[in-house]
Amino acid sequence: MPMKQGTNNVAAALSVIRKAAPGADKKFRDKPAEISGGMLPAGLRGIAKLSGFKLAVKDDGFYKGKGYVAFRGVVKKCTDGQGNDYRGSLFYHEIVFADGRGFGKKPGKKAVDKVDAAMNTMKLLGLDLSNSTYDDWPTLMEEAIDNVTHFHFRTWAMPVTKTEPSPRVNAEIVRVAEGYTDDEATEDVVDNTETEVVSEEEEESETQEEGEVEEGAEGTEESPDYEALAETADSKDKKRAKEAEEAASVIQEAAKERGVDFEAYGSWAEVVEAMNSESSEAEEQAEEAETEVEQEEPAPSKGDVVSYKPIDPKTKKLVKKAVECEVIKVYGPKKKADLKNLENGKTVYKDVSWDRLAL
């Protein structure tokens, strides 16, 4: 089963969550599901199949000793603006039950609100929590996995700042994909420890530092609302002078990063408007920029036996010895292929570029 406990057992996690947010499961179970808003242009959106749920306690890192839930899925339908296909990649959304850090004067979310967010996600997956408690979560999620639940998801990148030079990527479940039928002709991929599904996109994302993952793991903090900050920064209320100064500082830093001369405008609202305009133009230019002609790679055929070096999930580095794989599907226009590991007969690697294969 995709349910994984290990040393982070469910009982320990439930004990920690009850202590952080006593009675919150009952408080929020009758609250209507809240569907998240629009997509960011730089993000991804698609459909994934629910493949795993984890309820555990953090072993180390910033949130050591804190309980958390993690929702996993296998992407079934997702293509970005450049035509890159992300099918077979892993979707991961984590919520840690701990008080969050605030932004400026804005307080962070409390642990009790994180329970609300977790339960809202379960409702978006179609679960009925009207008579449930914490103890019912694993069973309900296990049933949702067994019932082959598909869901719509989105991802978005946080803005680059001096303290966050590498934009972190957040992900969330938007709503259940009712009536969706998986039309892939290849055999379905099981998401568990024994049978790994690996894509090029996942390999790249898994090389980031563990600390980065934990900092952005909750997936609940979006980019700053610059319009609201501008309203605060332009305020003439003397009682809000300190708050206005902080808001202006945030906008000023963001404007520098986008190449906007904030001193050329008469108000912070005008600066934000210029920032938004600059972002739109940059995105349009990026979409028109990719015109390089790729070097031709030898095309594999279905049934070919090839050598391939995947990334070791533990070390996050390429394995030293290549493994023999069978080509089970070829994507000609994308110059990618799906492989099956012949040495263990189970692992499937999705969307592997031809240039990483040795025929």
N, C-alpha and C positions, 0 to 999 in steps of 0.2 A: 504494500500500500504506500501511497505518497506521504502518509502521515509519518513524520520523523520525530522521535523523542530523544533517544540517546541520554546523555548526562543531563541535558536540559529537560527534565521531565515535566509533564503537564501539571502534576500536583504542585510542584514548586512554583511554576509560573502562575497558577491560579492563586496561590497563597500571596505572592507578591502583588498581583493585581488587586486582590480584595483589600489589601492593606493600603494601597495607593488610592483606590477609588471604591470604598465600600458602598454597596447598593447601587452603583452606577448602571449595572446591567439592567436592573429593573426600572431605573429612572428613564432610560432611553429606549426601552424595547418597543413602546407604543408610538414613538416619535416617527413621523413620516420620513421616508428616505429623501435625502437632499441630493439632487443631481447636479454635478459640477458644471460650471459655465464653459465658455468657448475654448477653442484651441489656439495655442500660440503658433504663429507662422513657422517658427524655427523647429517646432516639435514634430512628433509622430503621432498618428492615430490609427487604430486598426482593431482587429478582432483576435482574441486569443481564447484558447480552451483552458479552463481551470484544471490545474494538474497537481497542486499541492497546497497545503496549509500547515503552518507550524506555530505552535504555542509554546514558548520557552522563556528562559532567562539568559540574559547576556553574560557570557563567561569573562569577557575582558573589555577593554576600550573605555570610551567616555561614559557609556551607559552600563558599566559592569554592575550586575546584581539587579537590573531592571527587567521587568517582564515585557514581552513583546509578541506581536502576531505578525506573520509573514504570509502573503498570498502569492502563489506562483502560477504561471501559466505558460503554455507553448503558443507562440504567435502563429496564427493561421492565415491572416490577411492583413498586410501592411506594406505599403509602397510609399516612398517619400517623393518629393518634387523632382528628383533627378532620376526616378525610375528604379531605384535600388529596392530590391525585394527582401523583406526581413522575416519571411516565413521560416519557422524552425528556431528562431531566437527565443530566449527565455524572458518572460515578463516577471518582474519582482517588485512587490510593493510591501513595505514594512512600516509598522506603527509601534513605537516604543511608548510604554505607559510610564512616562516620567514628565515632570514639569519642563516645558520648553523654554528656551531663551528668547527674550523679547527683542523687538527691533525699535531702537530709539526709545521713545516714550511708550510705545505699544507693548503691553505685557505679552509674554509667551503663553502658549496654551498649557493649561493645567492637565495633570494626569487624568482627571475625571473626564475632561473634554476629549482626550485620546480614546477613551472607551467609547464615547459617542461616535467618534470617527470610525473606529473598527466596526461597531455595530451597523453604522450607516453603510459601510462597504459590503457587509454581509447582506443587508437588505437590497442593495443594488444588484446583488447576485441572485436575488429572488427568494431569499430565505425568510421564513416567518418566525420572528423572534417574540411573538406576543406572549408566549408562556415559557420562555427560556430563561436560563441563568448562565453564569459563566461556565458551569460544568457541562452545559449542553453544546457549547461552541464546537469542540472537536467532532462530535457525532454529526451535527448539522452540516459542517463543512465536508466531512467525509462523504455524506450522502450527496451533497452537491457535486462532488468530484465524480462519484460513481454514476450519477445521472447525466454525465457529459454536459456540463454547463459551459457555454460560450459567453464571453463578455466583450463589450467595447472598452478600449483603454486609450489613454493619451499620455504623452511624455512631453516635458518641457525643460529648457535649460535655464539655470539661474544666471543673472548678469555677472560679468567679470568685474572684480574689484581688486584692490591692492591686497586684501586679506584672502580673497578667493580667486587667484589667477587662473585656475582651471574651473570653468563653469561646471557645476554639478548638475546632474540630470535627475529630475523627479519623475515619478510615474504614479498613475492612479487609475482605478477602475471607475468607469463612467456610468455604465448601466449594463444589465444583462442583454445579450444578443438573442432575443427570442426568435425562434424559427430559423436560425442560421444552420446551414448544412455544410459540412466540410467536404469540398469537392475535389480534394487532392487525390490523385490516383495512387500515390505511393502509400505504403503501410504507415499507420499512425505511429508517432513517436511517443514513448512513455517517458515521463519526466520523473525519474527517481535516481537514487545514488548509484544503483547497479547499471542502469542504462542511461548514459548521459547523452544529451542532445547538444551539440556544439555548433555554432555558426561563426563565421568570421567576425560579425559584429559583436557577438558575445565575447569572443576571445580578446578583442580589443578592450571591451569595457571591463573585463575581469582583471586587467593589468593595473587598474588604479589602486592607490593605497587603501588599506583597510580603514584607516582613519577617515578618509574622504567618504567612504561608503557610509560609515556610521554617522558622520555629520549630516549627510543628506538622506539618511535612510527613511525618515518618517514620511517624506513625500507630501507634506502638508503645507509647507511654507512657499508661497509663490513670490515672484519678483515684486519689489516695492510698488505701491500705487503712487506713481509720480504726480498724478493730477491732484490727489489728496494732499501729498507733501507740498505741492506748489501752493495750494490754498492756505496751508498752515504757514509756509514761509512768507507769503505775501500779507499775512495778517498784521494789522496795526495794533492789536491788543497787547498792551504792555505786560499783562499777566502771562502772556504766552511767548514772551520774548526769547526765553531759553529754548523752548520747543521750536520756535520759528527758526532760530539759528541752527539747530540740529537738522531740521528738514532741509534748509538751504544748503547745508554742507553735503548732505546726501545727493541732492540734485546736482550740485557743483561737481562732485566727483564723477557722477554718471555722465555729465555733459562732456567732461574732459575725455573720458573713455570713448565717447562717440565722435570726438572731434568738433564739438559745438562750442563756439565762443560765447560763453554765458554773459560776459560783460557787454556784449553788443545788444542786449535786450533790456527792455524797461521793467520787466517783471519775471518772476520765476515761472509763472504760468506760460509766458511766451517761450521761455527756455525749454520747458517740457514739450511744448508744441513743436519746436525746432528739433528736439531729440527724436520725437516720434517720426517726423518727416525724414530725418537722416537715416533712421533704422529701416524705414520702408525702402528708401533708395538703395541702401546697402544690400538688402535682401534681393531686390530686382537685379542688381549687378551680379550677385553671386549665382543666380539662376542662369544668367546668360554667359557666365565665365567659362564653364567647363567645355572646352572645345578640343582638348588634346586628343591626338590619334594614338590609340593604344597599340603597343607592339603585339603582333600576332603570336598567339600561343598554340601549341599543338592541341587539337581538339580530341578529348577522350570520347570513347563510345560506351554505351550502356553494356555492362558485363566485363569491361576491362578490369584487370587487376593492376593497381597502382600503389606506389609507396607514398606515404603522407606522414608528416610530423605534426601532430596536434599539440596544443598547449596543455601541460600538466595542470589540472585544477588545483593542486596543492602548492606547487612552486610558482605558478603563473608564467612559466617559461616553456619554450619548445622542448619536447622530449628529445633525448640524445639519439635514440634509435628510432628510425621510421617504422611504421606499422604497415602491413599489407592490408589493402582495402579493395572492396569491389565497388565499381561505379554503378549506382542503382538508378540514377537519373541525371540527365544532362540538360543544362539551360544554355542553349547556343547563343542567343543575343546577349546574355549577361556574362558569358564565358565563366560559368560556375557549374558545379556538380554536387550531387549528394553522394556520400560514401557510406559503406557499411564495413566496420572493422571485422576482418576475417579471423583475427587471432582470438577474439572473445565471442564473436558471432552475435554481438548485441549492440554495441555502441554505433550510433548513427551520427555522422557529421554533415550538417546542412550548409548549403551555399558556400562551398570551398572553391576559391579561385583556381583556374587551371594552372596558373604559374606556380602553384604550391604543390603540384603533383609531379611525380616521376613515373613516366610510363614504362 
